[in-house]
Amino acid sequence: MPRWQDLIRTIPDFPTPGVRFRDIMPMLADAEAFVASIDAIADPWRGTVLDAVIGVESRGFILGAALARALGTGFAPVRKAGKLPGQTLMLDYSLEYSHGQLEIHADALHPGARVILVDDVLATGGTLVAALQLAQRQGAEVIGASVLFELDEFRGRDYWHRHTGLPLLIATDG
């Protein structure tokens, strides 16, 4: 197992009882591990023509900005409702322990933009599919998504494939 994976810790009962939160902050604090984790999610996309990486709130911002830099593309954040200034597009979605809303700037992507999505973890897949739908509302072509790891018990990979048919690259699979 790559060293960066060893630095992801599990915190039980956060943010609610029964949830096992995966904390990537120790991995981010280690420069070598952080670079290796970004390489792991970037390598499958190298050579792919892309216009932007979309990072999903909130840890996806950190990974997404670094991934965009590694791939030489732009970056667009998808945030929780009410966090972006200016005109936004919003979408309601469900996740493993609650319901939420996501937004993207209405002018974040141009029609036909080729984009990938990135987040740290895949649980139910609801947040990632919601981010995809926001990008598609702007006329972007979503090529696929990358995450560091999956919480297998929530079957997010199955949900993603049923709803999108697009590639989903999980760094811990390789």
C-alpha positions, -999 to +999 in steps of 0.1 A: +000+000+000+014+035-009+025+055+021-001+082+015-029+057+022-014+049+056-018+085+066-056+086+063-071+081+097-106+071+107-125+091+133-156+072+146-189+089+151-181+121+132-201+142+121-229+120+135-231+088+155-224+057+134-204+076+107-167+068+103-151+100+091-119+096+070-095+123+078-070+132+051-053+160+070-023+139+082-017+129+045-019+166+034+005+176+061+032+153+047+046+168+016+058+136+000+025+118+007+005+147-006+024+148-039+021+110-042-017+112-036-021+139-063+000+118-087-022+088-080-053+107-091-036+126-119-018+099-137-048+082-153-058+116-168-024+127-181-027+132-219-064+137-218-076+170-232-093+189-203-105+224-197-111+222-160-111+201-128-142+205-106-134+201-069-163+191-046-166+207-012-146+208+008-116+185+007-122+182-030-111+219-033-076+210-019-072+179-041-089+196-071-067+227-071-036+205-069-049+182-096-057+211-119-021+223-114-007+189-121-028+186-153-024+222-165-061+230-164-084+255-148-103+248-115-140+253-106-154+247-071-187+231-063-198+244-029-226+240-004-255+264-010-249+301+000-211+300-001-204+313-036-209+350-045-226+360-077-250+341-098-250+303-092-268+271-103-281+250-074-290+213-071-306+194-042-291+159-035-291+132-008-261+116+009-254+089+034-265+107+065-284+138+053-297+160+025-279+189+009-276+215-018-247+222-040-239+252-061-215+262-089-209+296-104-232+301-133-203+311-155-177+286-141-177+264-173-183+272-209-205+250-231-185+221-244-158+224-217-142+190-210-140+184-172-133+158-146-146+158-110-125+151-080-133+145-043-114+127-015-140+100-007-168+082-025-196+072-001-231+069-017-221+087-048-249+113-044-226+143-041-204+133-070-235+127-093-249+161-081-217+178-091-218+161-125-253+173-130-243+209-122-215+208-147-238+193-174-264+221-168-236+245-180-231+224-211-199+209-200-188+174-210-179+155-180-152+129-189-152+111-155-142+114-119-114+106-095-114+100-058-088+089-033-108+061-018-143+045-015-163+036+015-174+002+001-204-003+024-223+026+007-219+012-028-212+046-043-193+030-073-225+012-083-246+043-079-221+063-101-220+037-128-259+033-128-264+070-131-235+081-154-217+052-172-186+073-170-151+063-158-146+065-120-110+063-110-103+053-074-067+059-064-067+031-038-077+005-065-044+008-082 
